[in-house]
Amino acid sequence: MINASKTEAQGESAATRMARVAEIASKAADAVDRDARFPRETIDALKHERLLGVAIPVEFGGEGLSLAVVADLIVQLGQACGSSAMIYGMHQIQISSLASHGVASPWHCDYMRRIASEQLLMASATSEAGIGGNLRNSICAVEVADGRFSLAKDATVISYGAHADAILATARRAPDAASSDQVMTVIPADDKCALERRSVWDTLGMRGTCSDGFMLTASGDAAQIFPKPFSEIAAQSMLASSHICWAATWFGIAADAFARAQAFVKQAARKQPNVTPPGALRLSEAAAKLQEMKGHLVAAIHRFAVAERNDDDLSSISFAAEINALKVAASEKAVEIVQLAMLITGILGYKNGTPFSVGRHLRDVTSAMVMISNDRIHANTSTLLLMSRFNTRLGD
Ligand SMILES: Cc1cc2nc3c(=O)[nH]c(=O)nc-3n(C[C@H](O)[C@H](O)[C@H](O)COP(=O)(O)OP(=O)(O)OC[C@H]3O[C@@H](n4cnc5c(N)ncnc54)[C@H](O)[C@@H]3O)c2cc1C
């Protein structure tokens, strides 16, 4: 149980509060994975510790934490439960869209205040039947009339859609708009929003994200639509925040698999003090890959922070190519590290329910390469590389 007297952000750092959440998430992780159920206890703990509004700007009641600090929180949670970390990461991506692009709109400012005070959980509906992971195109369209909008979207994947307090959905600006002329709208889960489940999320990994497919039907105030086109939101915040929050999740999972492998090797060393355990060499190899993954993630966070100071840089081809590289590299590296951890821990890692089990970790990280297909990202980057030069400078 959570000690209420220690919560409510009373001077405690977000990391201290997240440590308590991670403990709860860790205990539930195997059951969440086995039953493909929503990690309710973890999300309740995140709300209780007031960690859902930490990245909301201070003027709207949040703590104004930077993406660097938020990514660290995701890594902490990722070491306990991959699905919980992915949910928290995806929520933070939606917050970053609001914090970066909602401040000029009174409706979005008010909604940010609500997220911080009521600890609302935000989900996303960019994927659509017939579009797949090509989030810069939509088939569905918002219809706006008399200050109201309506939308019907065949959303193939909405993680924790049935549990979220609101969904940020993309759509074409109008029924006669081009497929890439998109807007994004906030859809609170109230009586003006209906979700009809179309598919069930029974997957290899990330089972607790409960990413069912839904027919999403909604109406509301036209002010819920972001004033900026989605193309700008995607280029200036969503692309980078998505790849950073996802990579942080995968890094957390890989780090926990590594820790289990390290514990295995240490135990073997204790049993035979004069013999170097056979897994020790592989452990060193895994450590190098983990360090590489961390270095790439830290560099990307820094790169985004620098780019945010300059709109031209933020919207540049080279920045998009650099951030795309984080996604593909992190998704591949995480799998390599967990596979090494399995090789080190052997049958005890392969089996469920041992202190060295890494099966859940392996299944969770395999989702990384299909979470917007690496091939799709490579295809995008290959076009960008025809128009840009690789930046070899080591400084800013
Ligand atoms: C854990 C998890 C959670 C998710 N949560 C959400 C969510 O909350 N909201 C949401 O909207 N979406 C979510 N998604 C969906 C995700 O972001 C992608 O949209 C989705 O995985 C893409 O679906 P797809 O593979 O069927 O489609 P596609 O992207 O169309 O890919 C299908 C196949 O075609 C190939 N392909 C397609 N285009 C190209 C190309 N240009 N070049 C080369 N190959 C190509 C790919 O390699 C792939 O094999 C989630 C995914 C995962 C794994």
The ligand as an SDF file (V2000), in Angstrom:
LIG
                    3D

 53 58  0  0  0  0  0  0  0  0999 V2000
    3.1680   -1.5170  -28.2150 C   0  0  0  0  0  0  0  0  0  0  0  0
    2.5190   -0.6970  -29.2750 C   0  0  0  0  0  0  0  0  0  0  0  0
    1.6670    0.3240  -28.9240 C   0  0  0  0  0  0  0  0  0  0  0  0
    1.0500    1.1090  -29.9000 C   0  0  0  0  0  0  0  0  0  0  0  0
    0.2090    2.1070  -29.4990 N   0  0  0  0  0  0  0  0  0  0  0  0
   -0.3960    2.8800  -30.4320 C   0  0  0  0  0  0  0  0  0  0  0  0
   -1.2920    3.9200  -30.0310 C   0  0  0  0  0  0  0  0  0  0  0  0
   -1.5560    4.1210  -28.8450 O   0  0  0  0  0  0  0  0  0  0  0  0
   -1.8690    4.6630  -30.9880 N   0  0  0  0  0  0  0  0  0  0  0  0
   -1.6110    4.4800  -32.3030 C   0  0  0  0  0  0  0  0  0  0  0  0
   -2.1480    5.2270  -33.1170 O   0  0  0  0  0  0  0  0  0  0  0  0
   -0.7840    3.4920  -32.7370 N   0  0  0  0  0  0  0  0  0  0  0  0
   -0.1740    2.6950  -31.8160 C   0  0  0  0  0  0  0  0  0  0  0  0
    0.6660    1.6760  -32.2140 N   0  0  0  0  0  0  0  0  0  0  0  0
    0.7840    1.4210  -33.6510 C   0  0  0  0  0  0  0  0  0  0  0  0
    2.1210    1.8140  -34.2580 C   0  0  0  0  0  0  0  0  0  0  0  0
    2.5710    3.0070  -33.8130 O   0  0  0  0  0  0  0  0  0  0  0  0
    2.0530    1.7050  -35.7840 C   0  0  0  0  0  0  0  0  0  0  0  0
    1.1460    2.5360  -36.3050 O   0  0  0  0  0  0  0  0  0  0  0  0
    1.6770    0.3240  -36.1720 C   0  0  0  0  0  0  0  0  0  0  0  0
    2.4570   -0.5720  -35.4460 O   0  0  0  0  0  0  0  0  0  0  0  0
    1.8820    0.1320  -37.6710 C   0  0  0  0  0  0  0  0  0  0  0  0
    1.0230   -0.9050  -38.0870 O   0  0  0  0  0  0  0  0  0  0  0  0
    1.3880   -1.9240  -39.2470 P   0  0  0  0  0  0  0  0  0  0  0  0
    2.6670   -2.5690  -38.9430 O   0  0  0  0  0  0  0  0  0  0  0  0
    0.1910   -2.7900  -39.4620 O   0  0  0  0  0  0  0  0  0  0  0  0
    1.3810   -1.0090  -40.5220 O   0  0  0  0  0  0  0  0  0  0  0  0
    2.4600   -0.4870  -41.5100 P   0  0  0  0  0  0  0  0  0  0  0  0
    3.2070    0.6450  -40.9290 O   0  0  0  0  0  0  0  0  0  0  0  0
    1.7050   -0.1790  -42.7320 O   0  0  0  0  0  0  0  0  0  0  0  0
    3.4430   -1.6650  -41.7760 O   0  0  0  0  0  0  0  0  0  0  0  0
    3.0140   -2.9070  -42.3290 C   0  0  0  0  0  0  0  0  0  0  0  0
    4.1740   -3.5860  -43.0220 C   0  0  0  0  0  0  0  0  0  0  0  0
    4.5020   -2.8770  -44.2220 O   0  0  0  0  0  0  0  0  0  0  0  0
    5.8620   -2.5200  -44.2480 C   0  0  0  0  0  0  0  0  0  0  0  0
    5.9270   -1.1330  -44.7350 N   0  0  0  0  0  0  0  0  0  0  0  0
    4.9410   -0.2450  -44.6990 C   0  0  0  0  0  0  0  0  0  0  0  0
    5.3360    0.9110  -45.2420 N   0  0  0  0  0  0  0  0  0  0  0  0
    6.5830    0.7610  -45.6320 C   0  0  0  0  0  0  0  0  0  0  0  0
    7.5060    1.6040  -46.2730 C   0  0  0  0  0  0  0  0  0  0  0  0
    7.2230    2.8510  -46.6230 N   0  0  0  0  0  0  0  0  0  0  0  0
    8.7230    1.0970  -46.5180 N   0  0  0  0  0  0  0  0  0  0  0  0
    9.0200   -0.1560  -46.1700 C   0  0  0  0  0  0  0  0  0  0  0  0
    8.1740   -0.9990  -45.5730 N   0  0  0  0  0  0  0  0  0  0  0  0
    6.9640   -0.5460  -45.3050 C   0  0  0  0  0  0  0  0  0  0  0  0
    6.3790   -2.6390  -42.8160 C   0  0  0  0  0  0  0  0  0  0  0  0
    7.6980   -3.1230  -42.7720 O   0  0  0  0  0  0  0  0  0  0  0  0
    5.4280   -3.6360  -42.1930 C   0  0  0  0  0  0  0  0  0  0  0  0
    5.9560   -4.9110  -42.2800 O   0  0  0  0  0  0  0  0  0  0  0  0
    1.2980    0.8740  -31.2660 C   0  0  0  0  0  0  0  0  0  0  0  0
    2.1770   -0.1660  -31.6300 C   0  0  0  0  0  0  0  0  0  0  0  0
    2.7850   -0.9500  -30.6680 C   0  0  0  0  0  0  0  0  0  0  0  0
    3.7150   -2.0350  -31.0810 C   0  0  0  0  0  0  0  0  0  0  0  0
  1  2  1  0
  2  3  1  0
  2 52  2  0
  3  4  2  0
  4  5  1  0
  4 50  1  0
  5  6  2  0
  6  7  1  0
  6 13  1  0
  7  8  2  0
  7  9  1  0
  9 10  1  0
 10 11  2  0
 10 12  1  0
 12 13  2  0
 13 14  1  0
 14 15  1  0
 14 50  1  0
 15 16  1  0
 16 17  1  0
 16 18  1  0
 18 19  1  0
 18 20  1  0
 20 21  1  0
 20 22  1  0
 22 23  1  0
 23 24  1  0
 24 25  2  0
 24 26  1  0
 24 27  1  0
 27 28  1  0
 28 29  2  0
 28 30  1  0
 28 31  1  0
 31 32  1  0
 32 33  1  0
 33 34  1  0
 33 48  1  0
 34 35  1  0
 35 36  1  0
 35 46  1  0
 36 37  1  0
 36 45  1  0
 37 38  2  0
 38 39  1  0
 39 40  1  0
 39 45  2  0
 40 41  1  0
 40 42  2  0
 42 43  1  0
 43 44  2  0
 44 45  1  0
 46 47  1  0
 46 48  1  0
 48 49  1  0
 50 51  2  0
 51 52  1  0
 52 53  1  0
M  END
$$$$
